[in-house]
């Protein structure tokens, strides 16, 4: 079965919401992460990504317009285990996963144990799913993805987990919403298997160019050399 084209998936979907792509570069040299956010409301669109030591956070672009921070201000990205683990999510479950990975659950069980304590967001009737990823560079490069979502729009949380051995040129893409709507339908099915480029810049260009112009807000791309551990990061904010 052919890999999905990221350009096509994004350009034909006006509102995938928030999305995570994790995989391995085409040349096999780098682990790759892309995380984007979109917004329909003033509050959701009033954001930027900002790097800090050890991770990345969302921040209000105009503090005077910030009306409800509890679902839009969080750490999408945190590094754990001395840089051997990267965590990427669409909410404050990033910190929950970090605490479990650094605690007694460790890398082997921390991702699942942490997300067993969380559920979808409290934004009825959308019940926005929580999507999460964790990359482990200690030995063979492997990664995990998860989605916590309502049961077909009912207030019952179903939890789904996916484990991958990284393959050259292949990534997996999961997003909060299947498409636009009211209420917005949650993503369903397995993460989409996508074709990955070689560099962080190529991935950033592909994603940012093909996100809906009206709804896109911010993009974070991180590429980690599997040989040296050095990382290249790109942040693009629509608000400047």
N, C-alpha and C positions, 0 to 999 in steps of 0.2 A: 504494500500500500504506500502511495506517495506521501511525502511529508507535506503538511500544510504550509502555505506561504503566508508569513506574518503580514506582509503588505495587504494581501487579499482579505485576511481575517479582520484586519482593522479598518480598512477602507470601506468595507461593505457593512460595517456595524457602527451606527451613530453613537451608541452608548453601551460599551462593555463595562463601564464603571471604573473600577480599580483592577489592575491586572498585574500578574507576576509571570515573568518568563525566566526559567532557569535551564541551563544546559551547558554544553561544551562547544568551544569554537570549532569551525570547520577544519582547522589545521591541527586540532587536538592539543593546543598549547595552553589554553585558558579556560577556567571556569567562568561562566557569564551569568549575570543577573540583570534583568530590566524590571523596573516597577514604575507604573504610571498611575496617576489619579485624574479623574474627570469630575465635572460638577455641572448640575443644572440650576442650583440655587445660588443666590449671592453669597451665602455663608460658605458653601462648598467651593465656589470659585475663588474665594478670597484667601488663597493659600500659596505658599512657596515651599520648596525643599531647601534645607540648609544643612550643611555638613558640620559635624562636631567630632571631637576626638573619640573614636570608638563607635561611631555610627552616623545616622542621618535622622533628621526630625522634620516634621511639618511645622509651619509657622504662619500666623496670620500676616498677610501682606499689608493690610490696613487694619490696625488694631481697633479702630473706631467702628468698623463694620462687623467685628466678631460677635456673634450673638449666642452661639451654643458650641463651646469647644470640645465637649466630651467625646464626640465621635470623629472629629476632624483634626485634633491636635494630638500627635503621638509620635513614637519612634518607629518608622517603617523598617529601619535597618540597624542591627547591632552585631558586633563581633564578639564571639565567646571563645573560651578555651585558648586564650593567648593568640587569637587570630586563626586557629585551626577550624573554626566553625563560623559561618555567616548565617544570620537569621534575617528573613525578609517577610513582612506581613502588611496587612492593610489596617492594622489597629493596635491597640495597646496590649494585645496578646504577644507582641514582640517581647515585652518585658517579662511576661509570664513564662514564655519558652526559655528566655535567657536564665531566669532564676532556677528553673528545673534542670537545665543543662549544666549550670554551674554548681547545682546542689547535688543531693543524693541520687537523683535519677540518672544524671550523667548524659553523655551523648547518645548512648544506646536507646534509652527509654524516655529521655527528657521531652522530646517533641510530642510524643503521644500522651505522656502523663500530663503535660502542661495543658494541652488542648482538651483533655477530658474534663478539665475544670471550667472550660469556657463554652460559649454558644454564640449563635448569630447576634447581630446588633439589635438593640432595643429601639428600632425605628419602624414600628408597625405603620402601615401594612406591608412595607417592603421586606422587613426582616433581612436586611442586607447580610449576606454571608461573610464570614471571616475566612479569608484565604491566607495561607501561610506556607513558607518554604524554609528549608534548612539545608545548607551545604556543608559537607564534612570533607576536609582536605587531609585528615590524618590517615595516611596510607592511600588506598585507592579512593579516588574521588567519587563520592556518591551523594545523592541528594534526595530530599523528601518534599512532597507537597501535601497540602490538606485543605479541605473546605468544610466548614461547619455551616449548615444551612437548614432552613425550615423544611418541614415535610410537606412539599407542594403547597406552600403558602399558609399552612397551619402552624400554630405556635408550639411545635415539637421539634427539637433539634436532632438532626442526623449528622453524624460525623464520618467523613471519608478520608482515608489516608492512602498515599501512593509513594512507593519506594523505587528509586532508579539507580542503576549503575550507569555512570556517564559514558556516552558514546560520541565519537567525533562528529561534529556537525549537526547534532540533534539536541533539541530542547523541548521543554514542555511548558505550555501556556495555560494558565487558569485565570479566570476573571470573575468578578462578583455577579455580573448580570449577563443573561443570554443576549439581551438586546434592550432597547428602550421600551417603555410601557408605563402603565399606571393602574395598579402597582407594577413595579419593575420585576420581570420574571428572573428568578435566580438562575445562575449557571447550572447546567445539568450535563451529565455524561462525564467521561474521563477527561483529564487535561489533554489539550490538543497537542499532538506531536508536530513540532515545527522545525524548519530548516534554519540553522544558525550560521551567521557570517563569521568572519575571522576576528574582527576588532570591535572594541567598544564604540568607536565612532560610527562604524557601519551599522551596528545594532541601534544606536541612538537615532541615527538618521532614518532608518527604516520605520521605527516605532513612531517617532515624533511627526514625521511627514505624513503618516497615514492615519493618525488619530483625528477624529472629527474636530475641525477648526473651532467650532463654537463651544464645544464641551471640554476640550483638553485643558489641563491645568498645569501639571508638572510631570517630569520624567527623571528617573535616577537609573543610571547604568553603571555597573561595576564589572570589570574583568580582572581576574586574579591569575597570575602566571602560576601554572602547576609545577614549574621548575624552581622558580625563585621565591614565590609567595608575594611578589610585588603586585600592587593593584593599581589599575587606572580607573578613574571615576569621572563620570560626566553627569552634571545636573543641568536640566533645562527648565526654566520657569516661564510661563506665559506672562505672568505679572512681573514687570521690571521697573 
